[in-house]
Amino acid sequence: MTTFIIITILVYIGCTYIFRSYRDFGLVNSRWYTPFSNMSFSAMEFYKSIEDELDKKGISDMKISRVTYSQGGIFSSNRDYLRIARGEYIFLICAAPFGTDFFVSWWGGQQITFLMDLVPRIPAIGPFLAKFMASKSFYRLDTESMFESTVRKCVLAEIDKLTTIKGIRGLSDSERIPYRNPNWL
């Protein structure tokens, strides 16, 4: 009987992986975007300028890279993002054309590890264990907030430079505020 229960649990967990695949970036804490009407910028130059600004901050345990994601499915085009990570907290920044317009966005949140993805799938005790594993110290929460603030300020500073160079209206205070929802994804 015990063997049957263990096999049933393993089959259940395996099926949840088949129907909801493992995600590297899934706990979204905040996001932000801004459109630019009838404008065009170089996404790669924008990413490089953000990298340069962040390098000046001297955050030793921060990792910056470029990642490519599909725009919609197997046969769709790919889009390059700037990925900024510090520990398990990451940002994905996108700068891209949209018709005759252009937009900049970022998604900020926590990277999902294999264990974080597996534990909640365990029947009965999984949700309790996941909540216990997700608890963070005040210091960890503070440094995550500081990291988010630093990245946000660098992105906004680069947007301010672009709008000045292009001679277009800068962002208002309300357009600079990220959207927060702890229930995303």
LINZI-V837790 format. One record per residue. N is the residue number from 1. SS is DSSP state (H for helix, E for strand, L for the rest). D_CENTER is the distance of its C-alpha to the mean C-alpha in Angstrom with 1 decimal. Layout:
BEGIN
n->N ss->SS d_center->D_CENTER
n->N ss->SS d_center->D_CENTER
END
This chain:
BEGIN
n->1 ss->L d_center->43.5
n->2 ss->H d_center->40.9
n->3 ss->H d_center->40.2
n->4 ss->H d_center->39.7
n->5 ss->H d_center->37.2
n->6 ss->H d_center->35.2
n->7 ss->H d_center->35.2
n->8 ss->H d_center->34.2
n->9 ss->H d_center->31.2
n->10 ss->H d_center->30.1
n->11 ss->H d_center->30.7
n->12 ss->H d_center->28.7
n->13 ss->H d_center->25.7
n->14 ss->H d_center->26.1
n->15 ss->H d_center->26.3
n->16 ss->H d_center->23.1
n->17 ss->H d_center->21.4
n->18 ss->H d_center->23.3
n->19 ss->H d_center->22.4
n->20 ss->L d_center->18.7
n->21 ss->L d_center->17.3
n->22 ss->L d_center->15.3
n->23 ss->L d_center->11.5
n->24 ss->L d_center->9.6
n->25 ss->E d_center->6.2
n->26 ss->E d_center->7.7
n->27 ss->E d_center->8.1
n->28 ss->E d_center->6.3
n->29 ss->E d_center->8.3
n->30 ss->E d_center->8.2
n->31 ss->E d_center->7.8
n->32 ss->E d_center->10.4
n->33 ss->E d_center->12.5
n->34 ss->E d_center->16.0
n->35 ss->E d_center->18.5
n->36 ss->E d_center->21.4
n->37 ss->L d_center->24.6
n->38 ss->L d_center->26.7
n->39 ss->L d_center->24.9
n->40 ss->L d_center->23.6
n->41 ss->L d_center->21.8
n->42 ss->L d_center->21.0
n->43 ss->H d_center->17.3
n->44 ss->H d_center->18.2
n->45 ss->H d_center->20.2
n->46 ss->H d_center->17.5
n->47 ss->H d_center->15.0
n->48 ss->H d_center->18.0
n->49 ss->H d_center->18.9
n->50 ss->H d_center->15.6
n->51 ss->H d_center->16.0
n->52 ss->H d_center->19.6
n->53 ss->H d_center->18.8
n->54 ss->H d_center->16.5
n->55 ss->H d_center->19.2
n->56 ss->H d_center->21.7
n->57 ss->H d_center->20.0
n->58 ss->L d_center->21.1
n->59 ss->L d_center->18.3
n->60 ss->L d_center->19.8
n->61 ss->L d_center->17.2
n->62 ss->E d_center->14.3
n->63 ss->E d_center->13.5
n->64 ss->E d_center->12.6
n->65 ss->E d_center->12.8
n->66 ss->E d_center->12.7
n->67 ss->E d_center->11.6
n->68 ss->E d_center->13.1
n->69 ss->E d_center->12.3
n->70 ss->E d_center->15.1
n->71 ss->L d_center->15.5
n->72 ss->L d_center->17.1
n->73 ss->L d_center->19.0
n->74 ss->L d_center->21.2
n->75 ss->L d_center->23.3
n->76 ss->L d_center->20.9
n->77 ss->L d_center->20.0
n->78 ss->E d_center->17.0
n->79 ss->E d_center->14.5
n->80 ss->E d_center->13.3
n->81 ss->E d_center->10.0
n->82 ss->E d_center->9.8
n->83 ss->E d_center->7.7
n->84 ss->E d_center->8.5
n->85 ss->E d_center->9.0
n->86 ss->E d_center->11.6
n->87 ss->L d_center->12.8
n->88 ss->L d_center->10.6
n->89 ss->E d_center->8.1
n->90 ss->E d_center->5.3
n->91 ss->E d_center->3.9
n->92 ss->E d_center->4.3
n->93 ss->E d_center->7.5
n->94 ss->E d_center->10.1
n->95 ss->E d_center->13.7
n->96 ss->E d_center->16.1
n->97 ss->E d_center->19.5
n->98 ss->E d_center->20.3
n->99 ss->L d_center->24.0
n->100 ss->L d_center->25.7
n->101 ss->E d_center->22.8
n->102 ss->E d_center->19.6
n->103 ss->E d_center->16.3
n->104 ss->E d_center->13.4
n->105 ss->E d_center->10.0
n->106 ss->E d_center->6.6
n->107 ss->E d_center->3.8
n->108 ss->E d_center->3.9
n->109 ss->E d_center->5.0
n->110 ss->E d_center->7.3
n->111 ss->E d_center->7.9
n->112 ss->L d_center->10.8
n->113 ss->L d_center->14.0
n->114 ss->H d_center->17.0
n->115 ss->H d_center->18.9
n->116 ss->H d_center->16.3
n->117 ss->H d_center->16.4
n->118 ss->H d_center->20.1
n->119 ss->H d_center->21.5
n->120 ss->L d_center->20.9
n->121 ss->L d_center->22.7
n->122 ss->L d_center->25.9
n->123 ss->L d_center->28.4
n->124 ss->L d_center->29.7
n->125 ss->L d_center->28.3
n->126 ss->H d_center->24.7
n->127 ss->H d_center->23.2
n->128 ss->H d_center->25.2
n->129 ss->H d_center->24.2
n->130 ss->H d_center->20.4
n->131 ss->H d_center->20.9
n->132 ss->H d_center->22.8
n->133 ss->H d_center->20.3
n->134 ss->H d_center->17.5
n->135 ss->L d_center->19.6
n->136 ss->L d_center->18.8
n->137 ss->L d_center->21.3
n->138 ss->H d_center->21.5
n->139 ss->H d_center->21.0
n->140 ss->H d_center->17.7
n->141 ss->H d_center->16.5
n->142 ss->H d_center->18.0
n->143 ss->H d_center->16.5
n->144 ss->H d_center->12.9
n->145 ss->H d_center->14.0
n->146 ss->H d_center->15.6
n->147 ss->H d_center->12.7
n->148 ss->H d_center->10.6
n->149 ss->H d_center->13.9
n->150 ss->H d_center->14.6
n->151 ss->H d_center->11.6
n->152 ss->H d_center->12.2
n->153 ss->H d_center->15.9
n->154 ss->H d_center->15.7
n->155 ss->H d_center->13.9
n->156 ss->H d_center->16.5
n->157 ss->H d_center->19.3
n->158 ss->H d_center->18.7
n->159 ss->H d_center->18.8
n->160 ss->H d_center->22.0
n->161 ss->H d_center->23.5
n->162 ss->H d_center->22.9
n->163 ss->H d_center->24.4
n->164 ss->H d_center->27.3
n->165 ss->H d_center->28.0
n->166 ss->H d_center->27.9
n->167 ss->L d_center->30.0
n->168 ss->L d_center->27.9
n->169 ss->L d_center->27.1
n->170 ss->L d_center->24.4
n->171 ss->L d_center->21.9
n->172 ss->L d_center->23.5
n->173 ss->L d_center->22.5
n->174 ss->H d_center->21.3
n->175 ss->H d_center->19.1
n->176 ss->H d_center->17.2
n->177 ss->L d_center->16.2
n->178 ss->L d_center->12.6
n->179 ss->E d_center->12.7
n->180 ss->E d_center->12.5
n->181 ss->L d_center->13.2
n->182 ss->L d_center->13.1
n->183 ss->L d_center->14.2
n->184 ss->L d_center->11.3
n->185 ss->L d_center->11.2
END
